[in-house]
């Protein structure tokens, strides 16, 4: 029995190089977890865009929402982290699916004290993003956006997300910037394991405070991670043993 982690599926778009059929593969992955996963953490950006209206849920992802609810009902604790693309999750997941939704989690998993967050805003040079995020989170702006027809709002958000992704391709943040902020959070929260996504660079790092696990991403590579007796990062190009420590 293990805790599993996936991040950055960005469902709803298919940019050049995206894994074909990745939503169907994710459905199969969720089915495989039944009976062998104690927890599933979705570490942000499950969707390219998510916004909750009072009378609207994206029909395109109905099968996935049902699969998450089924996994929860079969005994796996499913938890959703808000990412920078789907940060506007309201109470739908908790109220209708029984899936706890937060900006971060601090949990004891298989003998480890684990801190889980998406990872956006961790780098020092993310100051402009943190300012922009405050604008997006401003309640009057959220209220005004809600008055857009869902189809219009979705098209607008997907366009902005695409431009943001193109910009970030030219802006590679050194891993050390993430690790510096992560180590401070680990010390503050007395955690020996830190799990995140966001920058799409999967792997396992040793730091003086413990272990940092980056889930990678499901958008292009369909990678995932697992915590049990060992911490493992699985990548499709790995045919035998995963990265682990």
N, C-alpha and C positions, 0 to 999 in steps of 0.2 A: 504494500500500500504506500502510495507516494503523493506528494503535492506537485501539481503540474502548473506551468506558467506559459502563456502565449502572449504575444504583443504585436501591435501594428499590422493588423490584417487589412485595414483601410477598405473594408467591403463597400461596394457601391461604385468603384472605379476600376478601370483596367488599363493602367499606363503601359507604355512600351516596356517589355521585359517582365511584366507581372506573371506570376505562376498561373497557368491556365487551369480553370476549374477549381480555384483555391477555396471557394465557399463550399463546394461539394466535398472537397477533401477535408475541410474543417468539420463538416457534418459527420463524416466517417471517423475522424479523430475523436470527436465527442462520444460517439458510440463505443469506440474502443476503450474509453476511460471508465465505462460503467463497471463497477465491481473492483477496480484496481486503483482508483484515485480517491484519496481522502478530501482533497481540495483541488479546485481549479481556479486560478487567478487569471483574469483577463487584464493584462497590464497596460490598458489604454489603447486608444485608437482602434477599437474593434471595427468601427465604421469610419469612413471618410468624413461623414457628417451625420450628426444625430441631433434632432431638436424635437422636443415633445410638445405637440399640440393637444388640446383637450379631446379632440375627436379624430385623431389621425395617428396611425402607426405605419411605418414603411412596409407595404405589402411584399416588397421584393425580398425581405429578409424574414418572412413569417416562419419558414422551415427552421431557420437557425434559432429564432427565439423559442420555438417549441422544443428544439433539441436541448437547449440550455435548461429550460424548465424541466424536461424529462430527466436530465442528468441530476439536477437538484433533487427531484422527487425520489430518485433511486439512491439517495444517501450521500452524494458528493456535495460538499460545501462549495458553491460557485460564488465568486466575488468579483466585482467589476470595478476597475480603477478608471476614473475619468482621465482621458488624454487631452491633448491640445486640439484634437479634431472633434472629439465627441464629449467635450467638457459639459455640454448643456443637458446632460442626462438629469431628468427630474426624478419623480417617484415611480415611474412605470415599472422599472426592473424589480424594485423592492415590493411594490404593491401587487403587481400582477404575476410576477415570476418567482418571487421569494429570493431574489438575488441582491445581496447587500451591495450598495454602491457608495464609494467614497473617493476622495482625492488621494488617499494613501491608507495603508493598513500596517499595523504592527502586531504580529502574531507569533505564537510559539508553535513551530511545526517540526515534528520529528526530532525534538531535542535541541532545536536551534531557535534563537530569537531573531525573527525575520522582519525586516522593514521593506514594504512593497510600495513603489510609486511609479508613475509613468516616466519621469525624468526630465520633462520640459521645465525650463527655467533654472536648471542646476548650474549650467555653465556661467562663468562671470560675464561673458560677452552677450548674454541673453537679456540684458537690461531693457532693450527696446521691445523685446517680446513680452517681458513682464508688464511693461507699461500698456502695450496693446491689449494684453489679456484683461487688464483692469477695465479698459473701455468696453470690451466684449461682455464682461461680467456685470457691468453697470445696469442695475435693474430697469431704468427707463429704456435703455437700448434693447434689452431682452424683450421688454413689453412691446416695443414698436415692431421688432422683427416678427413677433408672433402674429401680427396682423397681416403679414404677407401670406398669400396662398402657399400651401406647402410645396407645390411643384415649383413655384417661382423661387421660394426660399432655398430649396434644394439646389436648383441650377446656379443660383448666385453663390452659395457656399462652396459648391464643387469647383466653380471657376476660381474663387479666391484660394481654395486649397491647392489647386493645380499650380497657380502662380507662386504660392509659398514654397511648394516642393521644388520648383525650378530654381528659386532663389537659394534654398538651402543646399542644393547640390554644389553651388559655388562657394559655400561657406562651411568648410570642414572644421569642427571644433576639436582640438586635441583631447584625447581621452583623459589626460592629466587634469584638465579643468573639471570634468565630471567627478573624477576620483577625489579631488580636493574637497569638493562640496559634500560628496557622499560620506567621506570619513568623518566629517563634522556631524552629520546627521546620525551616523552610527554611534558615535560617542554620546551624543545628546540623548539618544533613545535606548542606550545600552543594548544595542543589537550587534550580533556577530555575523549576520548575513544581510546583504542589501540586494534587492532585485529591482531592475528597471528595464525600460525599453527606450523608445523615442528616437534614438539616433541610428537605429537599424544595424548597429555593429555588435553582433552577438559574441559572447565569450565568457570566460571565468577569470577573475583576477584575484590574486592574494594581496591583501593589505594588512597592516599591523593590527587593525581592529577585527579582521576576520576575512570574509569572502564577499566579493562583488560579482553578481551574476547578471549579465545583460541577456535578455531573452532573444535578441535579434529581431526578426520580423517574419510575419506570415505573408507579406505582400509579394515579395519576389522569391523567397527561399523556403517558406513553410517550416521554419525552425521553431523549436520549443525547448523548454527546460524542465528539469525535475529535481525535486529535493526528497531524498529518503536517507539511507545511510550515507550516501554520497551526494554531492551536488553535480548534476550533469547538464550539459548543453548539447542538444542534438541538432545537427545540420544535415540536410539531404545529401550533401557530397561526402559525408562520412559513412562508409559502408560497413565498418566494423565497430570499433569502440568509440563512444562519444568523448568530447572533452569533459573531464571531470576532475574533482579534487575532494 
